[in-house]
């Protein structure tokens, strides 16, 4: 994830039941909070993680 800006929101995949939601929820967080949540291991902001939950093809074109 690039350096977040204060006003930006980031789509995140929740990795475990926690304060951000249930495992496999897809949520949006303010960029600084998303970075902190990712650093702590609560969420994943990689496009392939979100695609896997949503049932779409991964962003890099690979097959699961």
N, C-alpha and C positions, 0 to 999 in steps of 0.2 A: 504494500500500500504506500502510495506517495505521501509526502507531508500533507496532513489534513489542514484545511482552512476552517475557521470558526463557524462559518455559515453553511458549509457543505454537509450533506447527509450521505451516509454510506449504507448500502444494502449488506446485510450480514446474515450468515447461517448460524443459528444457535447450536453449539456443539454438545450441550448437556442441559438438563433441567437446572435453571439458576434464576437469578433476578431478572434476566433478560427475556426469559420465556422457557418454553419446553424444547427438548431436543428436536432438531429438524424444523423449528419455526424459521421463517424468513422474516427479518425485521429491518427497520431503518433506524439508525442512530446518528446523532450529531457526530461529525468526523472525529473530534478529539476523544469522545466517549467510545466510539468504535475502535479507535487505535488502542485505548487502554483496555477495553474488553478483549480485544484480540491478543494483546500482550499477556493478559492474564489467562488466556486459553478458553474463555467463555464462548467466543464467536470466531467465525472464519469469514474473511471478506473476499476470498479468492472467488472469481467468477465460476470456476468449476464446482466449488462447494455449493453455491446457490443453484446452479444448473442441476446438480445431482438431486437436490431436494425437490426442485420444481419439475423434474423429469425431462429436462431438455438435454440436448447434445452439449457436451463440455465445450467451453470457449475455444480450446485449442484444437478441436476437431477430432480428438481421440475418442475411442470407444471404451466404455467402462469394462 
